[in-house]
Amino acid sequence: MPRRAVRGPEWRAMKAAPATPRDPSARPASLSASPGSASAAFGTALALTALGVALLLAAGWLLLATVPGALDAERAFTAAADCPAVRASAECRHAVTAAVTSVAADHKHRSTDYWLGLGHAREVPEALPGRLKTGPLNPGRADRPGAAGRAVAVPPRLRMDGRVPVFAAVRPGSVLHLTYWRGEIRYVDYQGLRQYTAADPRGGYRLPFAAALVLLSVGGACLRTAYGRARRRTAEPPAHEPLRLAVPLASVLLISCFAFTTPWVTGGVPTALLLMAAGAAPVLAGAAWLTRRHRRRIPDTIRVAPLAPRADECFPGRVLGEVPYSHEGFGYLVAGPGLLAATPDPAGRIARRPVPRTLTAVRVRLPYWTDPGPRPAPGSQVVECRDGATPVYVVTQPAYVSRVLGALDRVTPCACAPPATARTRWSPVRRGRRP
């Protein structure tokens, strides 16, 4: 039969520790946020609100002005017919011929631009029946003698949309048929092949629409974060824990990437919106579930039983706060019978700065962003104390928290948990586990 674990006095002391209240209003007055931290939280919420509103305004401008204009241009180009043989119009398609003078591919970083050099263009009176016999820059002059087949002005270089099929097939001297619409060359024809230029209006709404969806996602996340900060401005700030940061950031990143991709894989605005909503719903649900599960498993306050040290012990730790016994560079603590001191000596023999007897431990918690001093090491815990009305923070590893509490428990008993009566060494409970 397997042996059962023996539960000693430490287990009974830990089990007898009172439960930590989750409601901020139920906490003692000493645990409420200081005016400085509340002001910082309110300032952060205000900045996030301003950023979110700015992003939403930019997204609204793209959705209400840029995207509809691009959609109207695409529909007009698709419905445009060939220009009549009487008079030119910007709303119809008009073709000219031009000879290729050069073929060049400009490589820029990770992209490549494909350019065709063009010579003088001429009207196409017979090769393309029904097309206008005057150039795009000289409309309404087809009735003049010698107008058919005259030279017209074209841009010296034409940027193509990709390499195939026309760009890869032409050579200097090849004759192309250029089709104008609204004053720009939209596509070229060569020996039965057709390739659109960079001025192709089809799908021009996709890039501003994708940018608008990304701005909506990020702006909504900023407003949601600002709302959460404003609600917590009179309570404790959020703990500095990897999961509490990783879940919101990962959610926003996934939704933004999905939002930017949907316009390129769909054929219209309604389909893209439905696909984005279908993809964002499981991401938000998973983030909410992980956040709720994480909050239930890891409370802000950690129950630790004090353990009075029988001899002086030196271990890594710092005392932070606006008190005279908090010094920069003092990265070690000495805990002994009735003694807790900060020292820069790893052996704990010199330059000890003992804390006064007025320092009282309030609770043990995880590090916060608003804590003074440098960022603590991963896995550290904070013993939140009070020296009169001044907050003091003792930062150390979880294995030494019970010794810090035992050293501070020499005058006033700590409210974190009842003291353990065993003389053996005791390690604090890991976060997320309940007895």
N, C-alpha and C positions, 0 to 999 in steps of 0.2 A: 504493500500500500504506500502511496506517496506521503511524504512527511508534510504535515501542516505547519505553516509558518507561525512562529510564536510572536504574539503581539505584546510588546512591552509597555512600560508606562508612557513612552513617547506617543504611541498610537492612541492611548486613552486620553492623553492631554490634547492631542490634535483633534480627536473626535469631540471632545468637550468644548472646543473653541466655538464661539458664537458665529452664526452665519453672517456673511457680509451683506448688507443691504444693497440692492441694485438700484433703488430709486435714489437719485441725487438729493431729493428733499429730505430723505431719511438719514442722511449722513450727519455727523456732528458739524458744528459750525466751523471747527478748525480745518475741516476738509474742503470747504468751499473755496472756489477759485479766488485768487487775490485780484484787486482792481487792475493791476498791471496785466495779468493774464487775460482777464475779461476784455480789457481794451484792445489787446493784441488780437484776440479772437474776433472781436467786432470789426477791427480794421481789416483782417483777412477776409471776413465775410463780405465786407463792403467792396474790397478790391475784386473778389471773385464775381460779385454781382455786376459790377461795371464791365468786367471782361465778358461775362456771359451775355449781357445785353448788347454789347458791341458786336459780338459774333452772331447773335440772332438777327440784328439789323442788317449785317452784311449778307447773311443767308437770305433774308427777306428780299433784299434788293436783287440778288441773283435770281431768285425764284419768280419775282414779280415783274422784273424788267428784262434781264438778259436772256433767260430761258425762253420766255414767250416770243421775243424777237427772233431768236435763232430758230424756233419751231416754225414761225411764219415764213422765214426765208427758205427753210427746207421745203415747206408745202408749196410755196410759189415757184421754186425751181423745178420741183417734180411736175407741176402742172403747166409749166411754160412750154409753148410750142415754137416751131420755127418761125422766124420773122417772114412777113410777106414780102413780095418782090417789089413793093411800091415805096415803103418808107420804113426806116429803122426805128426800133423801140428798145428801151432798156429792159422791158419785161419779157421780151422774146429772145430766142437763141439765134445767134448770128455766127456764121463760120467764115474763116479766112484760111489761106494757105501760107506757110512759111517754111523756109529751109533751115535745117539744123546746122549751126556753125561750130558748136562745141558740146561735149558731153563731160560733165565733171561731177565727182562725188566728194563732198567736203565732210571729213570725219571730225566731229567735235565731241570730245569726251566719250560718252557711250552712245551717242546718236550720230546719224549720218544724213546729210542733206543732199538730195539729188537734183542737179541743175542741168537744164538744157539751154544752150545759147541759140538764139533765134536771129535770122536775118530779116530782110524786108518782107513783109507779108503782102499778099495780093488777094483781091476779092475772088470768090468762086462763083462765076455766073452760070456755069454749065455742069461742073462736077457734082454739085449738090443742088439739085432742083428744089425750087421753092425757097431757097435762102435769099437773104437780102444781098443786093449787088453793090452796096456801098459799105465803106468801112465803119467800124464802131465809133470812130472819132469824127466822121464826116457824114452824119445821117442826112437823108432826104436829098441826095444829089445824084441818084441813079439815072435821072432823066437827062443829065448833061452828056454831051458827046464825049466818048472815050472814057466814061466812068467805069465800065466793066473791065476788070483785070488790072486796074491801076494799083500802085503800091500804097500801103497804109502803114501807120506806125504801130509797132508792137513792142512790148518790153524786151530789152536785150537779153534778159535771163528769165527763165521760167522754172520755178521750183515744183517738182513732181511729188506726188504722194506715194512714196515707195520706189522700188527699183523695177518691178515688173508690172505690166508686160511690155509697155512701150519703151521705157528708158533702156532696158536691156537689149532691145532689138534695133534701135536707131544708131546711126553713125553720122559723122559730119557729112552734110550733103543730102541727107534724107529729107523728104518733103512731108510735112505734117499738116493735118487739118485741125485748126484751132477753133474752138467754140466759145464765143463770148456770151455772157449773161450779166446784166447790170454792170457793164464796164470792165469786167474781169474775165480772164480765160479760166473756164471751169474744168474742161477736159480736152484731151487731144486724141485724134484718131490716126492710125498708121497701119495700112495694109490689113484692114479688118480688125485690128486691135484697138482697144480703148482704155485709156488710163486717165484718172482724174488728177487734178493738180492740188496743191496745198490750199487753194481757194475754194475747194469743194464745199458747198453749204450743207450737204447731207451730214447729219450727225453732229452739226455744230453746237447743239444744245448739250451734248454729253459732258463736256468738261466743266462748264459752269454749273450744270445740275449736280455733278459729282461733288464739286467744291461746296455747293450749298448744303448738300446732305452731310458732309463732314463738319461744316460749321455748325449745323443744327445739332449734331451729336455732341460736339465739344462744348458748345454753348449751353445745351441742356445739362450736361454734366457739371459745368461750372455753377449754374444756378442751383442745382441740387446740393452740391457741396457747400455753397454759401448758406443755403437754408439750414443744413445740418449744423454748420458752425454757429449760426445765429441762435439756434435753439440751445446749443451747449455753452453759450457764452457766460452763463452764471454757474455752470458746473465745471467738472474737471475736463481738461482738454483730452483728446484721444491719445491713447498710449502709442508709443513708438514701437510698433510691431510690424514685421514684414508682411503678414497676411492682410492687415488692415490697409496697407498701402498697395499691395500687389493686386488685390481683387478689383478695386475701382479703376486703377490704371489699366489693367488687362481688359476689363470690360469696355472702357472707352476706346482702347486701341482696336479691339476686335470689331466693335460696332462701326468705328470710323473706316477701317479697311473694307468691311463689308459694304458700307454705304458708298464708298468711292468706286467699288467694283460693279455694283448693280447697274448703273446706267450703261456700262459698256457691254453687258451681256444680255440686255433686254432691248425691246424694240419700241418702247414708249415710256412716258412719264408715269402713268398709272401702274404699269407692270413693275417698274423699278421701285415705286413706293411700296407696293404689296410685298415684293421680294425682300425689301429692307426690313419691313415690319416683321415678316416671318423669320428673318434671321436674327433680329434684335431681341425678340421675345424670349427665346431660350437662354440667351446670354444674360439678360437682366434677371430672369428667374434663377439661374444658377448663381449669379452674384449675390442676390438676396438670400438664397439658401446658405451659401458659404458664410456670409456675414453674420446671419442669425446663429448659425452653428458655432462660429468662432466666438461670438459674444457669450454664448451659454457656457462654452468650455473654458474660456479664459476671462475671468472677471478682472476688474481693475485692481481690486484689493486681494492680496494673497495672505492666507492664514499661515502664520509661522509661530512656533512655540519658542519662547526665549530659553536660552541655555547659558547659564552663568559659567564663564571660563574659570578653571581652577588655577591657571598660571597664565603669564603673559604670552600671547600669541600674536605674531605679525603676519599680515596677509594683505593682498592688493585691495585698495579702496581709497575713496576720496571723500572729503567733507566739503560741500558746496553751499554757498549762501553768503549773504552780506553780514558776516560775523568775523571777529578778529582772529579766530582760530581756523579760518579757511584760507589756505595759502596755495598759490600756484606752484606746482612741482612736488607737492606733498602727495605722492601716489600710493602710500601705504598706511594701514591702520594697525594700531596695537590695542588689543582687547585683553583685559585682565580682570582680576577681582576688584570691582569698583573703579575701573579705569577704562577709558576709551580715548585714544589720542591719535593724531595724524602726524606722520613723519615722512621725510624723504628717504630714510635709510631702509633698504630691504630687510636688514636684520632687526630694525626697530630699536636700536640702542641710543641713538643721538637725535637731537633736535625734535624732541617730542612736543606736540602742542595739544595738551589734554582739553577735552570739551568740558564746559562747566556743568555743575549739578543741576542747573536750571534747564538743561536740554532734555526734553521729554519726547519719547517716540510716540507717534500717532498711529501709523500703519505702515505696511509694506506693500509696494506696488511696482508696476513696470515703469520704465523710463518714459517721460513725456518730452514732446518737442520744446515745451516752454521751460524745462529745467535749465538752470544756469550751468555754465561750464561747457567743456567739450563733449562731443557725442560719446556716450559710454560704450564699453565693449559689448559685443553680442552676448545675449543671455544674462546681462546684469540686472540686478534688482535695486530698488531705491527704498531706503528706510526714511520715510517722511517724518520730520521732527519739527518741534517748535521750541524756540528759545525765547520765551515771553511771547511777543507778537511777531517775531521774525521767523520766517520759514527757513529751515535748514534741511539739507538733503545729504544723506550718507549713501554713497553708491559703492556697491561691492558685488561679488559673485554670490549666487544662491547658497553655496556651501558655507558661507561665513555670516549670513544674515542673522542666524540664531545667536551667534556669539555677540554681534553688535547689539541685538536686543537684550541679551543677558547683561552686557556691560552697562547699558543705559537703564536697566531695571533696578539699579541700586537704591533709588530713592522712591520713585513713583512707579507702580506697576504699569506695564505696557498694556494698552487696550487691544493689541492685535490678537492675543491669545493668552490663556492661562499658562503660567510657567511650568516647565517640565521638572519633575522631581528626580529623574534618573541622572546619574553621574556619567553615564556613557555618552559617547559622541553621537550627535543626532544631526541628520541632514534634513533640510526643509522639504516639504512636499513639492513635487514637480507640478508645474502648471498644467491644468486640465484634468488632473486626477482628483477624485474625491474619496475619502475614506469609506 
